């Protein structure tokens, strides 16, 4: 896991926790948007982590025609 992926997961946790805490403290449902954004960030981090090894990888001598 590289630094950018760790940062994405950290951002995900922060946004979701901020949404939960602010929604609980204020009682305003508008903070549910934080939960949705956190889930979208998590999906992006998960997808990036799955495809990091295949996107734009260098080819070895055996792979060249």
Helices and strands as residue ranges (DSSP letters): H 3-26, G 29-31, H 32-51
